[in-house]
Amino acid sequence: MIELEGLPELVDPVLIAAFEGWNDAGEASSGVIAHLESTWKAEPLIALDPDDYYDFQVTRPIVEMGDGLTRSIVWPTTRLLRARPPGLERDVVLLRGIEPNMRWRSFCADIIDVCRELGVELAVMLGALLNDSPHTRPVPILGGATDATLARSTNLELSRYEGPTGIVGVLQHAFGEAGLDAISLWASVPHYVAQPPNPKATLALLRRLEDVLEIPMPLGDLDEEARAWERGVDELASQDTEVAEYVKELEERKDAAELPEASGDAIAAEFERYLRRRNRDTDS
């Protein structure tokens, strides 16, 4: 069990969580947490004991060099951090972890205990999966929710996936079983360019997160990095005829499947983001 004494009182906190590993194609979802942690200057709250959940022969600790010949060991674990977005009177709890190797049910119970202690009533889990989506089109974001009402209120495009799942799916289910609201957002990463990082998918998750939570997300240089990433993939694809033909086939398939109203929804969502950012700038 983890020690919960000494945790601070938070204001209307929401949890945003992502895990490295199977749930994190292109490191797109963990990239969101890293970006928010840095931009919002998040402060540590608590870390789970790695001995309880990690097989160190599978997920090995890392040796880091300090000043001179000083060495330190960084153990794989899951950490929760507190952030206060500028201009908002509420807290955000960031969960940054590595998918555990064992005892998933106990792991989820520990996370839920911490969330209850902090007053978290809504959690948003982030993930990324490899898919046959073309890199030249907007990144598809599918989702899941603990109940249908929550899905409708956040305008989620629900996934129909059945099959093996990772800790993101298990933790979302555990939140629902505990009577807490949880949403999952999954970015589709092109399988033919799976190596990290993928700033375009990270950016797409941030924008969808902003829509769901109605909290302005700091984008920093991600827009520019996403364009540079896409240009780089364009150049690589152009050097291989088979890859270029495959990308064109994916584009045609994607364009044929898009409904006319999809572009209208995207425009409306972008306009809502603009209004939120304008109101925030006016208030500040």
C-alpha positions as CSV (number, residue, x, y, z in Angstrom):
1,M,0.0,0.0,0.0
2,I,1.1,3.6,-0.5
3,E,1.2,6.3,2.1
4,L,-1.4,9.0,1.4
5,E,-0.8,11.3,4.4
6,G,0.5,14.7,3.6
7,L,-1.2,15.1,0.2
8,P,-2.4,18.7,-0.4
9,E,-6.0,19.8,-0.9
10,L,-6.6,20.5,-4.6
11,V,-9.2,22.7,-6.3
12,D,-11.6,20.8,-8.6
13,P,-8.8,18.5,-9.9
14,V,-8.9,16.5,-13.1
15,L,-6.5,13.7,-13.8
16,I,-4.7,13.4,-17.2
17,A,-2.8,10.1,-17.5
18,A,-0.5,8.4,-20.0
19,F,1.8,5.4,-19.9
20,E,4.9,4.5,-21.8
21,G,5.0,1.1,-23.5
22,W,2.3,-0.8,-25.4
23,N,-0.3,2.1,-25.1
24,D,2.1,4.7,-26.5
25,A,2.8,4.4,-30.2
26,G,5.3,7.0,-31.4
27,E,5.4,8.2,-27.7
28,A,2.5,10.5,-28.7
29,S,0.5,10.1,-25.4
30,S,3.5,10.3,-23.0
31,G,4.6,13.3,-25.1
32,V,1.5,15.1,-24.0
33,I,2.3,14.6,-20.3
34,A,5.9,15.5,-20.7
35,H,4.9,18.7,-22.6
36,L,2.3,19.7,-20.0
37,E,4.7,18.9,-17.1
38,S,7.4,21.2,-18.5
39,T,5.1,24.0,-19.7
40,W,2.9,24.1,-16.5
41,K,6.0,23.5,-14.2
42,A,4.2,20.6,-12.5
43,E,5.3,19.7,-8.9
44,P,5.7,16.1,-7.7
45,L,2.9,14.7,-5.5
46,I,3.5,11.0,-5.1
47,A,5.3,8.0,-6.7
48,L,4.2,4.4,-6.5
49,D,6.7,1.8,-5.1
50,P,8.3,0.2,-8.2
51,D,9.0,-3.0,-6.3
52,D,5.2,-3.7,-6.3
53,Y,4.6,-3.5,-10.0
54,Y,7.7,-3.8,-12.2
55,D,9.9,-6.7,-13.2
56,F,13.3,-5.0,-13.4
57,Q,14.6,-7.6,-15.9
58,V,11.8,-6.5,-18.3
59,T,11.7,-2.8,-17.4
60,R,15.2,-2.1,-16.3
61,P,16.3,0.9,-14.1
62,I,18.5,3.5,-15.7
63,V,21.9,4.7,-14.5
64,E,22.4,8.5,-14.8
65,M,25.7,10.4,-14.3
66,G,25.7,13.5,-12.1
67,D,28.6,15.8,-11.3
68,G,32.0,14.2,-11.6
69,L,31.7,10.4,-11.2
70,T,28.5,10.5,-9.2
71,R,25.9,7.9,-10.4
72,S,22.2,7.6,-9.6
73,I,19.6,5.0,-10.3
74,V,16.3,6.0,-11.8
75,W,13.7,3.2,-11.1
76,P,10.8,2.6,-13.4
77,T,7.6,3.8,-11.7
78,T,4.4,5.8,-12.0
79,R,4.4,9.4,-10.7
80,L,1.6,11.9,-10.1
81,L,2.3,15.6,-10.3
82,R,0.2,18.7,-9.6
83,A,-0.1,21.6,-12.1
84,R,-2.2,24.8,-12.0
85,P,-2.8,26.0,-15.6
86,P,-2.3,29.8,-16.0
87,G,-5.6,31.8,-15.6
88,L,-7.6,28.9,-14.1
89,E,-8.8,28.3,-10.6
90,R,-8.5,24.5,-10.7
91,D,-5.7,22.0,-10.5
92,V,-4.7,19.3,-12.9
93,V,-3.1,16.1,-11.8
94,L,-0.6,14.6,-14.3
95,L,0.1,10.9,-14.2
96,R,3.2,9.9,-16.0
97,G,4.0,6.2,-15.8
98,I,5.4,3.1,-17.4
99,E,2.9,0.3,-18.1
100,P,3.3,-2.1,-15.1
101,N,4.6,-5.6,-15.6
102,M,2.4,-7.2,-12.9
103,R,-0.4,-6.8,-10.4
104,W,-2.5,-4.6,-12.6
105,R,-5.6,-4.8,-10.4
106,S,-3.7,-3.7,-7.3
107,F,-2.0,-1.0,-9.4
108,C,-5.4,0.4,-10.5
109,A,-6.7,0.3,-6.9
110,D,-3.7,2.3,-5.7
111,I,-4.2,5.0,-8.4
112,I,-7.9,5.2,-7.5
113,D,-7.1,5.6,-3.8
114,V,-4.8,8.5,-4.6
115,C,-7.4,10.1,-6.8
116,R,-10.1,9.8,-4.2
117,E,-7.7,11.3,-1.6
118,L,-7.0,14.2,-4.0
119,G,-10.7,14.8,-4.9
120,V,-10.4,13.7,-8.5
121,E,-13.8,12.9,-10.0
122,L,-12.8,12.9,-13.7
123,A,-9.9,11.2,-15.4
124,V,-8.7,11.4,-19.0
125,M,-6.5,8.5,-20.2
126,L,-4.4,9.1,-23.2
127,G,-3.1,6.5,-25.6
128,A,-1.8,6.0,-29.1
129,L,-2.0,3.0,-31.4
130,L,-0.5,2.0,-34.7
131,N,-3.1,2.2,-37.5
132,D,-3.3,2.4,-41.3
133,S,-4.0,6.2,-41.2
134,P,-2.0,8.4,-43.7
135,H,0.4,10.8,-42.2
136,T,-0.9,13.6,-44.6
137,R,-4.4,13.7,-43.1
138,P,-5.6,14.9,-39.6
139,V,-4.8,12.4,-36.9
140,P,-7.9,10.4,-36.0
141,I,-8.8,10.5,-32.3
142,L,-11.1,7.7,-31.0
143,G,-12.3,7.5,-27.5
144,G,-14.0,5.6,-24.8
145,A,-16.0,6.6,-21.7
146,T,-17.3,4.9,-18.5
147,D,-20.9,5.7,-19.5
148,A,-22.9,6.8,-22.5
149,T,-23.9,10.2,-21.0
150,L,-20.3,11.2,-20.5
151,A,-19.5,10.1,-24.1
152,R,-22.3,12.3,-25.5
153,S,-21.4,15.3,-23.3
154,T,-17.8,15.2,-24.6
155,N,-18.8,14.4,-28.2
156,L,-16.5,11.4,-28.3
157,E,-16.1,9.3,-31.4
158,L,-16.3,5.9,-29.7
159,S,-14.0,3.0,-30.6
160,R,-15.5,-0.4,-31.4
161,Y,-12.3,-2.2,-30.6
162,E,-12.4,-5.7,-29.1
163,G,-9.3,-7.6,-28.2
164,P,-6.2,-7.4,-26.0
165,T,-5.9,-4.2,-24.0
166,G,-3.3,-2.3,-22.1
167,I,-3.2,-0.5,-18.7
168,V,-5.1,2.5,-20.2
169,G,-8.2,0.3,-20.9
170,V,-7.9,-1.5,-17.6
171,L,-7.6,1.7,-15.6
172,Q,-10.5,3.3,-17.3
173,H,-12.6,0.3,-16.5
174,A,-11.5,0.4,-12.9
175,F,-12.5,4.0,-12.6
176,G,-16.0,3.2,-13.8
177,E,-16.2,0.2,-11.4
178,A,-15.2,2.7,-8.6
179,G,-18.0,5.1,-9.6
180,L,-15.6,7.7,-11.0
181,D,-15.9,9.2,-14.5
182,A,-13.2,8.4,-17.0
183,I,-12.5,9.1,-20.6
184,S,-9.9,7.7,-22.9
185,L,-8.5,9.4,-26.0
186,W,-6.5,7.4,-28.6
187,A,-4.5,8.8,-31.4
188,S,-3.9,6.8,-34.6
189,V,-0.3,6.7,-35.6
190,P,0.7,5.6,-39.1
191,H,2.2,2.2,-38.8
192,Y,4.7,2.8,-41.6
193,V,6.3,5.7,-39.6
194,A,6.1,4.3,-36.0
195,Q,9.4,5.6,-34.6
196,P,9.1,8.3,-32.0
197,P,8.6,11.1,-31.6
198,N,5.4,11.9,-33.4
199,P,4.6,15.6,-32.6
200,K,1.6,15.6,-35.0
201,A,-0.2,12.9,-32.9
202,T,0.8,14.6,-29.6
203,L,-0.6,17.9,-30.9
204,A,-3.9,16.2,-32.0
205,L,-4.3,14.7,-28.5
206,L,-3.7,18.0,-26.9
207,R,-6.3,19.7,-29.1
208,R,-8.9,17.0,-28.4
209,L,-8.0,17.2,-24.7
210,E,-8.7,20.9,-24.8
211,D,-12.1,20.2,-26.3
212,V,-13.0,17.6,-23.7
213,L,-11.9,19.5,-20.6
214,E,-12.5,23.1,-21.9
215,I,-9.0,24.0,-20.6
216,P,-6.7,25.9,-22.9
217,M,-3.8,23.7,-23.7
218,P,-0.3,25.3,-24.2
219,L,0.9,24.2,-27.7
220,G,4.3,25.8,-27.7
221,D,6.3,24.8,-30.8
222,L,4.3,21.7,-31.4
223,D,2.5,23.2,-34.5
224,E,5.7,23.9,-36.2
225,E,7.3,20.6,-35.1
226,A,4.2,18.7,-36.5
227,R,4.6,20.4,-39.9
228,A,8.3,19.7,-40.0
229,W,7.6,16.0,-39.1
230,E,5.1,15.7,-41.9
231,R,7.5,17.3,-44.4
232,G,10.2,14.9,-43.3
233,V,7.9,11.9,-43.8
234,D,6.8,13.3,-47.2
235,E,10.4,13.4,-48.3
236,L,11.1,9.8,-47.1
237,A,8.0,8.5,-48.8
238,S,8.9,10.2,-52.1
239,Q,12.1,8.2,-52.2
240,D,10.3,4.9,-52.2
241,T,7.8,4.2,-55.0
242,E,6.0,1.5,-53.1
243,V,5.6,3.6,-50.0
244,A,4.4,6.6,-52.0
245,E,1.8,4.4,-53.7
246,Y,0.7,2.9,-50.4
247,V,0.3,6.4,-48.8
248,K,-1.8,7.5,-51.8
249,E,-4.0,4.5,-51.4
250,L,-4.5,5.3,-47.7
251,E,-5.3,8.9,-48.6
252,E,-7.9,7.9,-51.2
253,R,-9.5,5.4,-48.7
254,K,-9.5,8.0,-46.0
255,D,-11.0,10.7,-48.2
256,A,-13.7,8.4,-49.5
257,A,-14.8,7.4,-45.9
258,E,-15.0,11.0,-44.6
259,L,-18.5,12.3,-44.2
260,P,-19.2,15.8,-45.5
261,E,-20.2,17.0,-42.0
262,A,-16.8,15.9,-40.6
263,S,-15.1,19.0,-42.0
264,G,-17.8,21.2,-40.5
265,D,-17.3,19.6,-37.1
266,A,-13.6,20.3,-37.3
267,I,-14.2,23.9,-38.2
268,A,-16.7,24.3,-35.3
269,A,-14.2,22.7,-32.8
270,E,-11.4,25.0,-34.0
271,F,-13.6,28.1,-33.7
272,E,-14.6,27.1,-30.1
273,R,-10.9,26.7,-29.3
274,Y,-10.3,30.2,-30.7
275,L,-13.0,31.7,-28.5
276,R,-11.7,30.0,-25.4
277,R,-8.2,31.3,-26.0
278,R,-9.5,34.8,-26.8
279,N,-11.5,34.9,-23.6
280,R,-8.6,33.7,-21.6
281,D,-6.3,36.4,-23.1
282,T,-9.0,39.1,-22.5
283,D,-9.4,38.0,-18.8
284,S,-5.7,38.1,-18.2
